């Protein structure tokens, strides 16, 4: 009985420092001090390069690798480097094929929780990233960022052969097939090749007889 009581006491005292705001238990006063910054918004550790603030010194040091280019965590299979051990662990799923996060609606698997959360917008129709100029919605911030080039006219991806500019890297890759002659999309019926998947789909109507455009 005494041993059981001691065991229960040990478990109770594992996290004796309680947050007054949310009641979370912490193992040490220093942990509690760091945790409370979530509620106060305090970020005492500031990056001298970009001014971004952090709640912990360790987070600041990790962030600074963005500026220094330091990537101390290296994949043993492909030697790609990462700024954090967690980023390396997620990357290694490329090699192992592990997809621990599954969609409850279609059972599609993902290597990262953030990728699953983004995917679920396909089912919910949620488009939380709104263009301030035309109010068009997007499922990801990166899609919005690319879309905004429609309004700014920015074309950061330039063809090395003809210097034509493109808004996205994928558009540039497709364009470069004009110069290389590459036609990766082949018709299964007549083996004719196309530079774009959309061109192949249009061509296939020759075989199917599909007529999608109707004269009014």
C-alpha positions in Angstrom: 0.0 0.0 0.0 2.8 2.4 0.9 4.6 1.7 -2.3 1.4 2.3 -4.3 0.9 5.6 -2.5 4.5 6.7 -3.3 4.0 5.7 -7.0 0.8 7.8 -7.2 2.6 10.8 -5.5 5.4 10.6 -8.0 3.0 10.7 -10.9 1.1 13.6 -9.4 4.4 15.5 -8.9 5.7 14.9 -12.4 4.2 18.2 -13.6 3.6 20.2 -10.4 3.8 23.7 -11.9 0.4 24.7 -13.1 -0.4 27.5 -15.6 -2.9 30.0 -14.1 -4.4 30.7 -17.5 -5.1 27.2 -19.0 -4.2 24.8 -16.1 -1.5 23.0 -18.0 1.1 21.3 -15.8 4.8 21.8 -16.4 7.8 19.9 -14.9 9.8 23.0 -13.9 9.4 26.7 -13.1 11.5 27.5 -16.2 9.1 25.5 -18.4 6.2 27.3 -16.9 7.8 30.7 -17.7 8.3 29.7 -21.3 4.8 28.3 -21.6 3.1 31.5 -20.3 4.5 33.4 -23.2 1.9 31.7 -25.3 -0.7 33.7 -23.3 1.2 36.9 -22.9 2.5 37.1 -26.5 6.0 37.8 -25.2 8.8 37.0 -27.6 12.0 38.1 -25.9 14.4 36.5 -28.4 14.6 38.5 -31.6 16.5 37.7 -34.9 19.0 40.4 -35.6 18.6 39.9 -39.4 14.8 39.9 -40.0 13.5 41.1 -36.6 11.3 38.0 -36.1 10.6 37.2 -32.4 10.6 33.9 -30.6 9.5 32.6 -27.2 12.6 30.4 -26.7 16.3 30.9 -27.4 16.5 27.5 -29.0 13.8 28.5 -31.5 15.7 31.6 -32.4 18.9 29.6 -33.0 17.0 27.1 -35.2 15.4 30.0 -37.2 18.8 31.7 -37.8 19.8 28.7 -40.0 17.4 30.2 -42.5 19.9 33.1 -42.9 23.1 31.2 -42.4 22.2 28.3 -44.7 23.3 25.8 -42.0 21.6 22.4 -42.4 23.1 20.2 -39.7 20.6 17.3 -40.1 21.5 15.1 -43.1 19.5 12.3 -44.7 21.6 9.1 -44.8 19.9 8.0 -48.0 20.1 11.1 -50.3 22.4 13.4 -48.2 19.8 16.3 -48.4 20.3 18.6 -45.4 17.7 20.1 -43.0 17.6 22.8 -40.4 15.8 20.7 -37.8 15.6 17.0 -36.8 11.8 17.1 -37.2 12.1 18.2 -40.8 14.6 15.4 -41.4 12.2 12.8 -39.9 9.3 14.1 -42.1 11.6 14.0 -45.2 12.7 10.4 -44.5 9.1 9.3 -45.2 9.9 10.0 -48.9 12.2 7.0 -48.7 10.2 4.8 -46.4 6.8 5.5 -48.0 5.3 6.1 -44.6 2.1 8.1 -44.6 0.8 8.2 -41.0 -1.9 10.9 -41.5 -5.0 9.5 -43.3 -8.1 11.4 -44.6 -11.2 10.0 -42.9 -13.3 10.6 -46.0 -11.2 9.2 -48.8 -8.5 7.3 -46.9 -5.7 9.1 -48.8 -2.5 9.1 -46.8 0.0 11.9 -46.1 3.5 12.2 -44.7 2.6 15.5 -42.8 -0.3 16.6 -40.7 -0.3 20.0 -42.5 -0.6 18.2 -45.9 -3.7 16.3 -44.6 -5.3 19.5 -43.3 -4.8 21.2 -46.7 -6.1 18.1 -48.5 -9.3 18.1 -46.4 -10.3 21.4 -48.0 -11.0 19.4 -51.2 -13.9 17.8 -49.3 -15.0 20.9 -47.3 -14.6 23.4 -50.1 -12.9 25.7 -47.7 -10.8 28.4 -49.4 -9.4 30.5 -46.5 -6.8 32.5 -48.5 -8.6 35.4 -50.3 -7.1 37.7 -53.0 -7.4 41.3 -51.8 -7.8 42.5 -55.4 -10.4 40.1 -56.9 -11.6 38.2 -53.8 -10.9 34.8 -55.4 -10.3 32.1 -52.8 -7.5 29.5 -52.5 -6.9 26.4 -50.4 -3.3 27.3 -49.7 -1.3 30.5 -49.1 1.2 29.5 -51.9 -1.6 29.2 -54.4 -2.8 32.7 -53.5 0.8 34.0 -53.7 1.2 32.6 -57.2 -2.3 33.9 -58.3 -1.4 37.4 -57.2 1.1 37.6 -60.1 -1.9 37.9 -62.4 -2.4 41.3 -60.8 1.2 42.4 -60.4 2.4 41.0 -63.7 5.4 39.4 -62.0 7.1 36.7 -64.1 10.1 35.5 -62.0 10.8 32.3 -64.0 12.7 33.1 -67.2 13.6 30.8 -70.1 17.4 30.6 -70.6 16.9 30.2 -74.4 14.5 32.9 -75.4 14.2 34.9 -72.1 10.4 34.6 -72.1 9.1 35.1 -68.5 6.5 32.9 -66.6 4.6 33.3 -63.4 5.2 29.7 -62.3 8.1 27.2 -62.6 5.7 24.6 -64.0 4.7 27.0 -66.8 8.4 27.5 -67.6 9.0 23.7 -67.7 6.1 23.2 -70.1 7.4 26.1 -72.3 10.9 24.7 -72.5 9.5 21.7 -74.4 9.2 24.1 -77.3 13.0 24.2 -77.4 13.8 20.6 -76.4 11.0 18.9 -78.5 10.0 16.8 -75.5 6.5 15.3 -75.7 5.9 13.3 -72.6 2.2 12.8 -73.0 1.4 10.0 -75.6 -2.0 9.0 -77.0 -2.6 5.3 -76.2 -4.6 4.9 -79.5 -2.3 6.5 -82.1 0.9 7.1 -80.1 1.0 10.8 -81.0 2.9 12.8 -78.5 2.1 16.1 -76.8 4.0 18.6 -74.7 1.0 19.2 -72.3 -1.6 16.9 -70.8 -4.4 19.3 -71.7 -3.3 19.0 -75.4 -3.5 15.2 -75.2 -7.0 15.3 -73.7 -8.2 17.6 -76.5 -6.6 15.3 -79.1 -8.3 12.2 -77.6 -11.7 13.7 -78.7 -10.7 12.8 -82.3 -11.0 9.1 -81.2 -13.9 9.4 -78.8 -16.0 11.7 -81.0 -16.7 13.9 -77.9 -17.9 17.4 -78.8 -17.8 19.7 -75.8 -18.5 23.0 -77.6 -22.1 23.4 -79.0 -23.2 26.2 -81.3 -26.0 28.2 -79.7 
